């Protein structure tokens, strides 16, 4: 929360971190939701616990998102566009090919970010 208060961490990242920390405790999540705007509220559905290997990948993804944010701290439009692309993929509004194309264009001058992004793509498609 210190990083969030100091504006070093995006509210969407805080939401993901809190969701993982509370691990489905509906009472804690509900209490935390009271402090969030509607678009950031954590769903209180019956989610399965995250296996340890997936939890490791989760934290790697958080680190990657923070790296993207830091890289584009002088132009947050790129970071926001990236988060929007991920959100649209999650909502199934964009295909895997579409997000790959958009991320390639968005990060055209950042080979390292493109390569790292491809590590997070589903392998079984």
N, CA, C and O of each residue as an XYZ file, in Angstrom:
500
protein
N       0.823     -1.186      0.000
C       0.000      0.000      0.000
C       0.876      1.262      0.000
O       0.471      2.309     -0.504
N       2.073      1.144      0.569
C       2.985      2.284      0.569
C       3.356      2.669     -0.855
O       3.393      3.852     -1.194
N       3.632      1.662     -1.694
C       3.958      1.939     -3.095
C       2.783      2.578     -3.816
O       2.970      3.469     -4.644
N       1.578      2.128     -3.506
C       0.391      2.710     -4.134
C       0.217      4.158     -3.697
O      -0.015      5.036     -4.527
N       0.327      4.406     -2.405
C       0.170      5.760     -1.873
C       1.205      6.704     -2.464
O       0.908      7.870     -2.726
N       2.412      6.211     -2.673
C       3.486      7.021     -3.259
C       3.397      7.068     -4.789
O       4.276      7.622     -5.449
N       2.329      6.484     -5.347
C       2.071      6.427     -6.784
C       3.164      5.700     -7.555
O       3.445      6.032     -8.706
N       3.784      4.698     -6.910
C       4.763      3.845     -7.590
C       4.103      2.567     -8.089
O       4.716      1.797     -8.829
N       2.842      2.339     -7.682
C       2.134      1.137     -8.096
C       0.748      1.526     -8.595
O       0.032      2.293     -7.951
N       0.395      1.000     -9.720
C      -0.881      1.251    -10.363
C      -2.030      0.638     -9.549
O      -1.841     -0.413     -8.937
N      -3.207      1.262     -9.526
C      -4.336      0.698     -8.775
C      -4.737     -0.690     -9.258
O      -5.192     -1.507     -8.458
N      -4.580     -0.974    -10.549
C      -4.921     -2.303    -11.059
C      -3.972     -3.363    -10.491
O      -4.382     -4.494    -10.231
N      -2.720     -2.996    -10.304
C      -1.750     -3.922     -9.726
C      -2.078     -4.156     -8.256
O      -2.025     -5.288     -7.776
N      -2.415     -3.092     -7.550
C      -2.791     -3.230     -6.140
C      -3.967     -4.184     -6.021
O      -3.995     -5.040     -5.137
N      -4.925     -4.034     -6.901
C      -6.100     -4.911     -6.898
C      -5.691     -6.378     -7.056
O      -6.183     -7.244     -6.333
N      -4.796     -6.650     -7.998
C      -4.339     -8.026     -8.218
C      -3.584     -8.577     -7.014
O      -3.763     -9.731     -6.625
N      -2.747     -7.743     -6.439
C      -1.951     -8.161     -5.283
C      -2.866     -8.465     -4.095
O      -2.718     -9.493     -3.433
N      -3.806     -7.566     -3.836
C      -4.729     -7.768     -2.705
C      -5.565     -9.020     -2.924
O      -5.776     -9.800     -1.995
N      -6.038     -9.214     -4.142
C      -6.836    -10.406     -4.451
C      -6.034    -11.673     -4.162
O      -6.571    -12.641     -3.623
N      -4.751    -11.669     -4.519
C      -3.909    -12.832     -4.255
C      -3.635    -12.989     -2.757
O      -3.648    -14.104     -2.236
N      -3.391    -11.889     -2.075
C      -3.092    -11.955     -0.642
C      -4.280    -12.462      0.172
O      -4.112    -13.262      1.093
N      -5.472    -11.997     -0.168
C      -6.662    -12.395      0.589
C      -7.174    -13.770      0.171
O      -8.005    -14.357      0.865
N      -6.694    -14.284     -0.942
C      -6.967    -15.640     -1.432
C      -8.416    -16.098     -1.218
O      -8.663    -17.154     -0.636
N      -9.351    -15.304     -1.689
C     -10.745    -15.715     -1.673
C     -11.467    -15.485     -0.367
O     -12.612    -15.919     -0.238
N     -10.869    -14.830      0.608
C     -11.569    -14.521      1.858
C     -12.586    -13.423      1.555
O     -12.243    -12.242      1.494
N     -13.839    -13.830      1.368
C     -14.869    -12.901      0.907
C     -15.079    -11.728      1.856
O     -15.378    -10.620      1.410
N     -14.928    -11.956      3.142
C     -15.131    -10.877      4.106
C     -14.048     -9.800      3.947
O     -14.348     -8.607      3.925
N     -12.786    -10.237      3.838
C     -11.699     -9.275      3.644
C     -11.819     -8.560      2.297
O     -11.634     -7.346      2.207
N     -12.131     -9.333      1.254
C     -12.271     -8.733     -0.071
C     -13.415     -7.725     -0.099
O     -13.287     -6.651     -0.688
N     -14.505     -8.063      0.522
C     -15.650     -7.166      0.580
C     -15.283     -5.866      1.299
O     -15.650     -4.779      0.853
N     -14.561     -5.984      2.409
C     -14.113     -4.805      3.136
C     -13.178     -3.948      2.308
O     -13.267     -2.721      2.332
N     -12.275     -4.595      1.570
C     -11.340     -3.854      0.722
C     -12.082     -3.167     -0.418
O     -11.743     -2.047     -0.801
N     -13.099     -3.842     -0.960
C     -13.888     -3.264     -2.049
C     -14.513     -1.927     -1.663
O     -14.739     -1.076     -2.524
N     -14.791     -1.737     -0.385
C     -15.403     -0.488      0.071
C     -14.523      0.722     -0.256
O     -15.018      1.846     -0.335
N     -13.225      0.495     -0.446
C     -12.292      1.583     -0.727
C     -11.992      1.742     -2.216
O     -11.240      2.636     -2.605
N     -12.570      0.890     -3.041
C     -12.250      0.892     -4.466
C     -13.353      1.528     -5.303
O     -14.530      1.422     -4.960
N     -12.985      2.183     -6.388
C     -14.011      2.633     -7.335
C     -14.627      1.410     -8.020
O     -14.021      0.339     -8.045
N     -15.823      1.573     -8.571
C     -16.552      0.441     -9.165
C     -15.724     -0.361    -10.161
O     -15.770     -1.592    -10.162
N     -14.966      0.334    -11.010
C     -14.231     -0.378    -12.063
C     -13.082     -1.225    -11.533
O     -12.543     -2.055    -12.266
N     -12.697     -1.033    -10.276
C     -11.599     -1.813     -9.701
C     -12.066     -2.854     -8.692
O     -11.251     -3.617     -8.173
N     -13.355     -2.896     -8.408
C     -13.848     -3.826     -7.383
C     -13.516     -5.269     -7.741
O     -13.559     -5.669     -8.904
N     -13.190     -6.026     -6.721
C     -12.813     -7.429     -6.873
C     -14.078     -8.277     -6.802
O     -14.869     -8.155     -5.867
N     -14.259     -9.137     -7.799
C     -15.429    -10.007     -7.822
C     -15.344    -10.999     -6.673
O     -14.266    -11.497     -6.346
N     -16.479    -11.279     -6.069
C     -16.520    -12.165     -4.910
C     -17.054    -13.543     -5.271
O     -17.660    -14.210     -4.433
N     -16.838    -13.978     -6.511
C     -17.317    -15.300     -6.906
C     -16.459    -16.400     -6.301
O     -15.452    -16.131     -5.646
N     -16.864    -17.621     -6.526
C     -16.157    -18.771     -5.943
C     -14.984    -19.169     -6.826
O     -15.119    -20.014     -7.711
N     -13.841    -18.558     -6.582
C     -12.638    -18.876     -7.340
C     -11.841    -19.957     -6.630
O     -11.849    -20.063     -5.404
N     -11.155    -20.751     -7.431
C     -10.307    -21.797     -6.888
C      -8.991    -21.184     -6.425
O      -8.541    -20.196     -7.006
N      -8.359    -21.749     -5.385
C      -7.043    -21.237     -4.971
C      -6.016    -21.424     -6.085
O      -6.101    -22.359     -6.881
N      -5.051    -20.520     -6.121
C      -4.007    -20.570     -7.146
C      -2.912    -21.531     -6.709
O      -2.347    -21.370     -5.628
N      -2.597    -22.548     -7.549
C      -1.486    -23.450     -7.215
C      -0.169    -22.677     -7.132
O      -0.033    -21.638     -7.777
N       0.808    -23.162     -6.349
C       2.076    -22.434     -6.159
C       2.781    -22.055     -7.455
O       3.315    -20.950     -7.552
N       2.802    -22.932     -8.447
C       3.500    -22.591     -9.691
C       2.796    -21.446    -10.408
O       3.450    -20.591    -11.006
N       1.473    -21.424    -10.350
C       0.736    -20.322    -10.957
C       0.954    -19.040    -10.170
O       0.999    -17.954    -10.748
N       1.088    -19.158     -8.862
C       1.346    -17.977     -8.027
C       2.691    -17.357     -8.413
O       2.818    -16.133     -8.462
N       3.692    -18.196     -8.688
C       4.994    -17.692     -9.134
C       4.855    -16.924    -10.444
O       5.432    -15.849    -10.605
N       4.085    -17.481    -11.377
C       3.853    -16.815    -12.656
C       3.093    -15.506    -12.457
O       3.345    -14.519    -13.149
N       2.171    -15.509    -11.512
C       1.410    -14.301    -11.193
C       2.355    -13.180    -10.787
O       2.245    -12.059    -11.283
N       3.288    -13.484     -9.882
C       4.217    -12.447     -9.412
C       5.178    -12.013    -10.509
O       5.579    -10.851    -10.556
N       5.552    -12.935    -11.391
C       6.388    -12.557    -12.540
C       5.621    -11.604    -13.459
O       6.183    -10.648    -13.992
N       4.335    -11.883    -13.631
C       3.507    -11.010    -14.467
C       3.376     -9.624    -13.838
O       3.431     -8.613    -14.538
N       3.204     -9.581    -12.531
C       3.122     -8.289    -11.834
C       4.429     -7.514    -12.035
O       4.408     -6.318    -12.327
N       5.558     -8.198    -11.878
C       6.861     -7.553    -12.086
C       6.980     -7.007    -13.514
O       7.490     -5.908    -13.731
N       6.503     -7.791    -14.474
C       6.562     -7.362    -15.866
C       5.700     -6.118    -16.087
O       6.132     -5.172    -16.745
N       4.511     -6.118    -15.553
C       3.617     -4.962    -15.708
C       4.245     -3.721    -15.085
O       4.154     -2.626    -15.639
N       4.881     -3.899    -13.930
C       5.562     -2.762    -13.298
C       6.738     -2.285    -14.162
O       7.012     -1.087    -14.229
N       7.423     -3.211    -14.813
C       8.524     -2.849    -15.711
C       7.999     -2.026    -16.885
O       8.620     -1.044    -17.289
N       6.853     -2.432    -17.430
C       6.239     -1.673    -18.522
C       5.892     -0.272    -18.038
O       6.168      0.714    -18.722
N       5.287     -0.187    -16.862
C       4.898      1.120    -16.326
C       6.122      2.020    -16.130
O       6.094      3.200    -16.481
N       7.192      1.458    -15.569
C       8.407      2.241    -15.345
C       9.053      2.677    -16.664
O       9.557      3.795    -16.776
N       9.034      1.794    -17.649
C       9.628      2.116    -18.946
C       8.929      3.303    -19.594
O       9.570      4.143    -20.225
N       7.619      3.367    -19.435
C       6.839      4.417    -20.083
C       6.322      5.460    -19.087
O       5.261      6.051    -19.292
N       7.069      5.678    -18.025
C       6.621      6.634    -17.011
C       6.506      8.056    -17.555
O       5.755      8.864    -17.010
N       7.240      8.372    -18.623
C       7.145      9.702    -19.218
C       5.989      9.824    -20.206
O       5.651     10.927    -20.635
N       5.386      8.698    -20.566
C       4.235      8.699    -21.482
C       3.280      7.597    -21.045
O       3.311      6.487    -21.577
N       2.436      7.912    -20.078
C       1.573      6.882    -19.514
C       0.478      6.417    -20.477
O      -0.236      5.459    -20.182
N       0.340      7.086    -21.625
C      -0.637      6.621    -22.620
C      -0.278      5.224    -23.124
O      -1.162      4.407    -23.381
N       1.005      4.954    -23.262
C       1.439      3.636    -23.743
C       1.105      2.580    -22.700
O       0.574      1.521    -23.034
N       1.413      2.861    -21.444
C       1.100      1.919    -20.369
C      -0.403      1.666    -20.297
O      -0.835      0.519    -20.176
N      -1.194      2.722    -20.369
C      -2.655      2.575    -20.305
C      -3.178      1.802    -21.508
O      -4.109      1.008    -21.376
N      -2.596      2.023    -22.665
C      -2.986      1.267    -23.859
C      -2.687     -0.212    -23.666
O      -3.496     -1.068    -24.023
N      -1.528     -0.507    -23.104
C      -1.150     -1.893    -22.846
C      -2.140     -2.556    -21.883
O      -2.589     -3.677    -22.123
N      -2.472     -1.865    -20.807
C      -3.425     -2.419    -19.842
C      -4.797     -2.622    -20.485
O      -5.491     -3.593    -20.182
N      -5.178     -1.716    -21.361
C      -6.446     -1.840    -22.073
C      -6.437     -3.057    -22.997
O      -7.428     -3.782    -23.086
N      -5.324     -3.275    -23.680
C      -5.187     -4.450    -24.555
C      -5.353     -5.728    -23.736
O      -6.069     -6.640    -24.148
N      -4.697     -5.797    -22.585
C      -4.811     -6.982    -21.732
C      -6.242     -7.177    -21.245
O      -6.743     -8.300    -21.198
N      -6.884     -6.092    -20.888
C      -8.262     -6.162    -20.403
C      -9.203     -6.660    -21.495
O     -10.089     -7.473    -21.231
N      -9.014     -6.178    -22.709
C      -9.866     -6.606    -23.815
C      -9.656     -8.081    -24.141
O     -10.600     -8.778    -24.515
N      -8.423     -8.555    -24.002
C      -8.153     -9.981    -24.216
C      -8.835    -10.810    -23.125
O      -9.442    -11.844    -23.403
N      -8.726    -10.347    -21.897
C      -9.357    -11.057    -20.780
C     -10.862    -11.157    -20.978
O     -11.467    -12.180    -20.659
N     -11.464    -10.099    -21.503
C     -12.921    -10.072    -21.729
C     -13.306    -10.754    -23.043
O     -14.478    -10.782    -23.420
N     -12.309    -11.300    -23.730
C     -12.502    -11.982    -25.010
C     -13.025    -11.043    -26.100
O     -13.739    -11.465    -27.010
N     -12.658     -9.771    -25.991
C     -13.016     -8.789    -27.009
C     -11.942     -8.691    -28.085
O     -12.161     -8.091    -29.137
N     -10.772     -9.289    -27.815
C      -9.687     -9.333    -28.784
C      -9.109    -10.739    -28.799
O      -9.055    -11.419    -27.774
N      -8.685    -11.153    -29.963
C      -8.071    -12.481    -30.102
C      -6.595    -12.401    -29.714
O      -6.034    -11.318    -29.550
N      -5.991    -13.561    -29.574
C      -4.567    -13.629    -29.268
C      -3.748    -12.962    -30.372
O      -2.795    -12.236    -30.089
N      -4.115    -13.208    -31.623
C      -3.405    -12.573    -32.741
C      -3.511    -11.048    -32.682
O      -2.540    -10.338    -32.943
N      -4.692    -10.561    -32.337
C      -4.885     -9.114    -32.264
C      -4.010     -8.483    -31.175
O      -3.380     -7.448    -31.395
N      -3.979     -9.120    -29.998
C      -3.171     -8.513    -28.927
C      -1.690     -8.605    -29.252
O      -0.932     -7.691    -28.929
N      -1.264     -9.686    -29.884
C       0.148     -9.808    -30.274
C       0.528     -8.696    -31.254
O       1.577     -8.067    -31.114
N      -0.327     -8.461    -32.237
C      -0.064     -7.394    -33.206
C      -0.021     -6.033    -32.531
O       0.870     -5.227    -32.803
N      -0.976     -5.777    -31.656
C      -1.044     -4.468    -30.994
C       0.139     -4.250    -30.053
O       0.689     -3.150    -29.991
N       0.528     -5.287    -29.325
C       1.669     -5.155    -28.412
C       2.965     -4.979    -29.205
O       3.845     -4.219    -28.801
N       3.080     -5.673    -30.318
C       4.262     -5.521    -31.165
C       4.389     -4.081    -31.649
O       5.486     -3.522    -31.657
N       3.284     -3.487    -32.049
C       3.303     -2.092    -32.500
C       3.569     -1.156    -31.323
O       4.384     -0.239    -31.420
N       2.883     -1.395    -30.229
C       3.009     -0.524    -29.053
C       4.435     -0.505    -28.508
O       4.946      0.542    -28.110
N       5.074     -1.685    -28.494
C       6.434     -1.810    -27.952
C       7.482     -1.920    -29.066
O       8.523     -2.549    -28.880
N       7.208     -1.317    -30.207
C       8.088     -1.477    -31.384
C       9.535     -1.080    -31.119
O      10.441     -1.623    -31.751
N       9.769     -0.162    -30.216
C      11.138      0.265    -29.915
C      11.693     -0.382    -28.644
O      12.719      0.049    -28.117
N      11.014     -1.406    -28.162
C      11.421     -2.053    -26.905
C      11.391     -3.571    -27.077
O      10.484     -4.260    -26.610
N      12.403     -4.052    -27.755
C      12.508     -5.486    -28.044
C      12.411     -6.326    -26.770
O      11.759     -7.370    -26.768
N      13.043     -5.889    -25.705
C      13.034     -6.648    -24.458
C      11.617     -6.835    -23.920
O      11.277     -7.915    -23.436
N      10.795     -5.797    -24.001
C       9.412     -5.908    -23.514
C       8.585     -6.836    -24.401
O       7.751     -7.594    -23.905
N       8.815     -6.775    -25.703
C       8.087     -7.670    -26.613
C       8.431     -9.121    -26.325
O       7.543     -9.965    -26.210
N       9.716     -9.409    -26.209
C      10.152    -10.789    -25.958
C       9.582    -11.294    -24.635
O       9.075    -12.413    -24.565
N       9.661    -10.489    -23.606
C       9.157    -10.895    -22.298
C       7.641    -11.086    -22.327
O       7.115    -11.980    -21.664
N       6.938    -10.248    -23.093
C       5.485    -10.376    -23.212
C       5.109    -11.747    -23.768
O       4.169    -12.379    -23.286
N       5.840    -12.206    -24.781
C       5.518    -13.482    -25.413
C       5.679    -14.665    -24.464
O       5.085    -15.719    -24.693
N       6.457    -14.515    -23.422
C       6.600    -15.589    -22.422
C       5.306    -15.822    -21.640
O       5.090    -16.908    -21.103
N       4.451    -14.804    -21.578
C       3.215    -14.918    -20.797
C       2.033    -15.404    -21.614
O       0.952    -15.622    -21.066
N       2.219    -15.578    -22.913
C       1.106    -16.010    -23.764
C       0.778    -17.476    -23.524
O       1.658    -18.271    -23.191
N      -0.489    -17.830    -23.694
C      -0.882    -19.248    -23.547
C      -0.124    -20.118    -24.522
O       0.045    -19.756    -25.687
N       0.327    -21.244    -24.059
C       1.146    -22.140    -24.900
C       0.317    -23.201    -25.628
O       0.804    -23.839    -26.561
N      -0.915    -23.383    -25.207
C      -1.706    -24.499    -25.736
C      -2.782    -24.046    -26.732
O      -3.837    -24.671    -26.837
N      -2.510    -22.967    -27.456
C      -3.500    -22.499    -28.436
C      -3.180    -22.993    -29.814
O      -3.908    -22.694    -30.761
